[in-house]
Structure formats: structure tokens, C-alpha cells
């Protein structure tokens, strides 16, 4: 059976596929949009918890962001792996900019646009190890999943070619 859970022979289907949802995905997996939404929502929850407890991004944000990125790359459909690989830096930047702009306690009380931009850049640089961990894990897992699917597809094509050749050789 292929990696995405759908048989490629139409006669093997035993019913209609399950309904597609953005959040849970189907047996095929999440879409790239669903995976991005998952990472942004879970990362934002971690950022809110950290902002309330510590007045800036710390441990909870880092753990939830990396966990959401790993969950996204594990659950996403194999055709959307490239989108998930480029997603962590974008989601990280979006969350950090929003937290730096909305949370005045993280800025040290400065209200000017220049000071906010400097503080947002500082937050991004300060938590770069979180982003680096997420990017490395996502890239490794996506490469592993992509290679596994590529090998499975190649084996499936090889077996189909062999069965077609055997059918041609059979005397009627």
C-alpha cells in the first residue's frame, strides 16, 4: 500500500475517502495550509503563555513551536513537504513580530517604532536556536519521508511494469 494510505487501483477502494478537514487532514495528511495553521496556532499559544508568565518568549514557546513543526512535517501530505520545509522561519517571524508589537512588557516600555523594531529584531536573534532546531528537524524528517515515498513509488512502478510484461508473455 502506498505511503499516503490510498490504494492506486480503483477496484481496491472500499468506500469513499474520509471527509477532508483543514485541521485533522485525511488519511492523505494535512495540506500545507493546514500544517502552517497548526504551527502558527500552537506557536502563538506558547507565545501567549510565555508572555503572560515571563513577559517575553522563553521555554514554552520554544517547546511548543518545535513540537508543532515536527507534528506538521509528520502529518503533512507528501506532496506538500516542500511547503512545510520553508514554513518554520515564516511562522517564527510572524509570531515574533506580533508578540514584539503587541506585548509592551517585552519591549522595556519603549513606544517608538524604531525601538519596537530593534526589540523585535532582538527577540528574533535571541530565540534563533529555537528556529534552528525546528528547521533542522523539519528538514531531516521531510528528507526521510520524501526518500521513503520515492522508493515506495519506484517499487510500485517496477512491480506494475513486471506484471504488465508477464501479462503480455502469457499465451492465450
N, C-alpha and C positions, 0 to 999 in steps of 0.2 A: 504494500500500500504506500502511496506517496507520502511525503512529509506533511503536506497540508491537510490530510485526512479525507480527501475526496478521491474516490476511485476514478480513473481516467476512462474506464469502459462504462458507457452509459447504461448498459444492461445490468451492471452490478449495483446500481443505486436502489436503495430500498425505501425510498420516500423522498420528500422534499428536504432540502437543506434547512437547518435551523434558521430562524429569523436573524438578520444582521442587526447589530446594535453598535453604536459608537463606543460604548464603554466596555462591554464584555466581549465584543467581537463574535465571530462564528468559529466553527471548527477550523476555518482557514486562518484565523487570527485577527488581531486588531489591524485597522487601517493605519496609515502613517498619521492621519489627523487624530485618530483615537489615541495613539501612543503619545503624541505631542500633548494632547489634552490631559492624559494621565500624568505625565511628568510635570506639567505646569501646575495642575491642581494639587498633587501630592507635595511638590516643592513649595508651593505657596502656603500650604498648611504648615509645613515645617518652618517656613519663614515667619508666619504669624505666631507660632508657638515660641520661637526664639525671640521675636521682637517683644512679645509680652513678658517673657521671663528674663531675658538678658539685655534688652534694648538694642541688640544687633544680631546679626546672623552668627550662629555657632553650631553646636553639635547636632541638634535636632534637624536643622535644615540640611546639613551635610549628609547625615544618615538617610533621611527620607528622600533627598534628591538622588543620591547614588542608587538607593533601592528602587526608586521609581524608574530610573534609566535602565537598570538591569531587568526589571519586570517588563518594561516596554520592549526591549530587544528580544526577550524570550517569548513574548506573546504576539509580536507583530507578524503579519503575513510575510513570507519570504520575499515576495516581490517588492515590499516596502522597506527592506533592510537599509538601503542607502539613505532613505529619508530619516530613519532613526539614528543612523550614524552621525549625521550632521545636526541633529536636533539638540543634544545636550548643551553646546555652547550658546545656542539661540535662546533656549529656555532659561538657562542660567543668567544670561544677560537681562532678559525680560524681568525675571523675578528680582534680581539685584537692583535694577533701576527702579522698579516700582517700590521696593522696600526702602531704598535710599531716598526716594522722593516723598513717600507717604510718612515714613517714620521719623519725626523730628528728633527723637531721642538719639537715634543713630548718628545724627549729624553734629552733635555737640552744640546744638542751639543756634547754629548759623542759618540764616534765612536767604542769603543771596544766591542767585543762580550759579555764580561761579563757585561758591563754597559747596553748594549741593553737588555740582558736577565733580568737584575734587573728592568729596566724601564718597560719592557713588563709585568713582574710579578706585578709591582706596579700598572700599568693600569688595570690589571685584578682584583686586590684586590680593587682598588678604585671604580670600577664600578660594584662590586658584587651585590649591591641592584637591579640593572637593571636585572641581571641574575636571582636573586632570585624571583623577581616579575614575570618574564617570566616563570620560571619553575613552580611556584605555580599556575599561571593562566592556563598554558597548562595542568598541572596535574588535576586540578579541572574540566576543560572543557572536557578533554578526559575521565575522570571517569564518568561524567554526560552523555556524548554521548554514551559511551560504555554500561552503565547501561540501557539507554533508548533503545538501539538497542537490547540488550539481552532480555529485557521484550517484545519488539515487536516480536522478533523471537519465544519466548516461547508461546506467544498468537497465533501466526500464526500456530505453530505446534499443539497446542491444538485444534484450530478450524479445522485443516486438519484431526486430529485424530477423532474428533467428527463427521465430515461429512463422513468419511470413515466408522465409526461404524453405522451411520444412513443408509448408502447405503447397508451395509450387512444385516441389520434388515428388510429392505423393502421386502415385498413379491412380487414375480414376477408373 
